[in-house]
Amino acid sequence: MDMRAFDLPRYLSNLPLFSDLSPPELLRLAGGCQLRRYLRGESIFHVGQPCEEFHVTVTGQVKLFALSPAGQEKVIELVAPGHSFAEALMFTGKPYIINAQALTDCLLLSVAKAAVIKEIEQDSRFALRMLAGISRRLHGLVHDVEAYALHSGVQRVIGYLLRDHEAEDCVSGDIITVSLPVSKATVASRLSLTPEYFSRVLHELESARLIEVDKRDIRILDARRLACYPAVAA
């Protein structure tokens, strides 16, 4: 992608947070944005670093994670293209409380806090859209905590595989291919599972003829039966 040819106002207009802004507002907001490239494995920010902007993944994958005192990593979120992160923390005036790393070569859009505050002061509707986006993120985190506390490891893996599909809407016999955007170990950490357990679950589902695994491509052979597993095997 040619950075010089990147149309920032047009890209901003396609993001839910900014879709209702007028062309002059988009142009003004673009003045407070920066495009940055990150290589795979490169740190984007770390715990304790001042948070004066939020970020949008334009291309690539970003990993948000925490480290235990012993150095054990816990993946909190995987941020795909078109999704933002750190917008809630930006308003607290506190430093980052988690780490962010490029899982692949990435292009990120960083939106300065000062530019966001300026738009909020000029249009209260902008603040409401920011609050709506933050609320969706909070709802997702609550859903994750509920899954970790109440769902088995098998149910968590199945939920991840079907996250973009409603099983009841899938036609029987249709094959759905899910491509893992990152390594199995990273997905396992995101689901609070060990890599070994995650692999065992995939093998179990494959043995039950519910999926086929081809490296990072997982073909769901029957979404309805998969959603009902393990009851379907009884």
C-alpha positions in Angstrom: 0.0 0.0 0.0 1.3 3.4 -1.0 1.2 5.5 2.2 1.2 8.8 0.1 -1.9 7.7 -1.7 -3.8 6.6 1.4 -7.0 8.7 1.6 -7.4 9.3 5.4 -10.7 11.1 5.4 -12.3 8.5 3.2 -11.0 5.7 5.4 -12.2 7.4 8.5 -15.7 7.8 7.0 -15.9 4.0 6.6 -15.3 3.4 10.4 -18.5 3.2 12.6 -17.1 5.8 15.0 -16.7 8.4 12.3 -19.3 7.5 9.6 -21.6 10.4 10.4 -19.0 13.1 10.3 -19.2 15.7 7.5 -16.3 16.1 5.0 -14.9 19.1 6.7 -15.0 17.3 10.1 -13.3 14.2 8.6 -10.6 16.4 7.1 -10.1 18.1 10.5 -9.9 14.8 12.3 -7.5 13.4 9.7 -5.1 16.2 10.7 -4.8 14.5 14.1 -4.1 11.0 12.7 -0.9 9.1 11.9 -0.3 6.1 9.8 2.4 3.8 11.1 3.9 0.5 9.8 4.9 -2.2 12.2 6.8 -5.4 11.4 5.8 -8.7 12.7 6.7 -9.1 16.4 7.3 -5.4 16.8 5.9 -3.7 20.0 3.2 -1.1 19.5 2.9 0.0 23.1 3.6 -1.5 26.5 2.4 -1.3 30.1 3.3 2.0 31.7 3.7 3.9 28.4 1.6 7.1 28.3 -1.7 6.7 26.4 -2.4 9.8 24.3 -4.1 8.1 21.3 -6.2 5.2 20.2 -5.5 2.9 17.3 -7.3 1.2 14.3 -5.9 -1.8 12.6 -5.9 -1.0 8.9 -4.1 -4.2 7.7 -2.6 -7.1 9.6 -3.3 -8.5 13.1 -2.6 -7.0 16.5 -2.3 -8.9 19.8 -3.3 -7.3 23.1 -1.8 -9.2 26.0 -0.8 -9.1 29.6 2.3 -10.7 31.2 2.4 -12.4 34.7 5.3 -11.6 37.1 6.7 -15.0 35.9 6.6 -13.9 32.3 3.6 -16.0 31.3 1.6 -14.4 28.5 -2.2 -14.1 28.4 -3.8 -12.9 25.1 -6.7 -10.6 25.9 -7.8 -9.7 22.4 -6.9 -10.2 18.7 -7.6 -7.0 16.7 -8.5 -7.6 13.1 -8.5 -4.9 10.3 -11.2 -2.3 10.7 -11.3 -2.6 14.5 -10.1 -0.1 17.1 -8.4 -0.5 20.5 -7.3 1.6 23.5 -10.1 4.2 23.0 -11.5 3.7 26.5 -8.1 3.9 28.2 -7.3 7.1 26.3 -9.9 9.0 28.2 -8.6 8.0 31.7 -5.4 10.0 31.5 -3.6 6.9 32.7 -0.8 4.9 31.0 -1.4 1.7 29.1 -2.3 -1.3 31.4 -1.7 -3.9 28.7 0.7 -4.5 25.9 0.2 -4.5 22.1 2.2 -6.3 19.5 2.0 -6.8 15.8 1.3 -10.4 15.0 1.9 -9.8 11.3 3.3 -6.9 9.4 0.7 -4.2 10.2 -0.5 -0.8 9.1 -2.1 1.1 12.0 -4.0 4.3 12.1 -3.4 6.2 15.4 -6.0 8.9 16.3 -4.7 11.6 18.8 -6.6 12.3 22.0 -6.5 16.0 21.3 -8.2 15.6 17.9 -11.0 13.4 19.5 -11.6 15.8 22.3 -11.9 18.7 19.8 -14.6 16.8 17.9 -16.5 15.9 21.1 -16.5 19.6 22.1 -18.0 20.6 18.7 -20.6 17.8 18.4 -22.0 15.8 21.4 -23.2 13.1 19.0 -19.6 12.2 18.4 -19.3 11.5 22.2 -22.3 9.2 22.0 -20.8 7.2 19.2 -17.5 6.9 21.2 -19.5 5.7 24.2 -21.4 3.2 22.0 -18.1 1.7 20.7 -16.7 1.5 24.2 -19.9 -0.2 25.4 -19.7 -2.8 22.7 -16.1 -3.6 23.8 -17.2 -3.9 27.4 -20.0 -6.2 26.4 -17.5 -8.4 24.5 -15.2 -8.6 27.6 -18.1 -9.5 29.9 -19.1 -12.2 27.4 -15.5 -13.6 27.4 -15.5 -13.7 31.3 -18.8 -15.5 31.2 -17.5 -18.1 28.7 -14.3 -18.7 30.8 -16.3 -19.2 34.0 -19.3 -21.2 32.7 -18.3 -22.9 29.5 -16.1 -25.9 29.1 -12.9 -25.8 26.9 -14.7 -27.7 24.1 -17.6 -25.2 24.2 -15.1 -22.3 24.0 -13.4 -23.7 20.9 -16.7 -24.4 19.2 -17.9 -20.9 20.1 -14.8 -19.4 18.5 -15.2 -21.5 15.3 -18.8 -20.4 15.0 -18.3 -16.8 16.1 -19.2 -15.4 12.7 -22.0 -17.8 11.9 -25.5 -18.6 13.3 -25.7 -22.4 13.3 -29.5 -22.4 12.8 -29.1 -20.3 9.6 -26.6 -22.7 8.0 -27.8 -25.2 5.4 -27.1 -28.8 6.3 -24.3 -30.1 4.1 -22.7 -26.7 3.6 -19.0 -26.6 4.4 -17.7 -23.5 6.2 -14.0 -22.8 6.1 -12.6 -20.9 9.1 -9.0 -19.7 8.6 -7.2 -19.0 11.9 -5.7 -15.5 11.6 -2.8 -16.4 13.9 -1.1 -19.5 15.3 -3.1 -22.1 17.2 -1.0 -21.3 20.4 -2.2 -17.6 20.2 -5.8 -18.6 19.7 -5.5 -21.0 22.6 -4.3 -18.2 24.9 -7.1 -16.0 23.7 -9.5 -18.8 24.9 -7.7 -19.3 28.2 -6.6 -22.8 27.1 -3.2 -24.4 26.8 -2.0 -25.1 23.2 -2.0 -28.8 23.9 -5.6 -28.8 25.1 -6.7 -26.7 22.1 -5.1 -29.2 19.7 -6.8 -32.1 21.6 -10.2 -30.5 21.2 -9.6 -30.0 17.4 -8.6 -33.6 17.1 -11.7 -34.7 19.1 -14.0 -32.7 16.8 -12.2 -34.1 13.8 -12.6 -37.6 15.0 -16.4 -36.9 15.5 -16.5 -35.9 11.8 -17.6 -32.4 12.6 -14.5 -30.6 11.2 -11.5 -31.2 9.1 -8.2 -29.5 10.0 -5.7 -28.4 7.3 -3.0 -26.4 9.1 -4.7 -23.1 9.9 -7.8 -23.8 7.7 -10.6 -25.5 9.6 -13.5 -26.8 7.6 -16.8 -27.1 9.5 -18.6 -30.0 8.0 -22.0 -29.5 9.8 -22.4 -26.3 11.8 -25.7 -27.4 13.4 -24.2 -30.6 14.7 -21.1 -28.8 15.8 -23.1 -26.3 17.8 -24.8 -29.1 19.6 -21.7 -31.1 20.4 -21.1 -33.0 22.7 -24.8 -33.7 23.1 -25.0 -34.7 19.5 -22.6 -37.6 20.2 -24.7 -39.0 23.0 
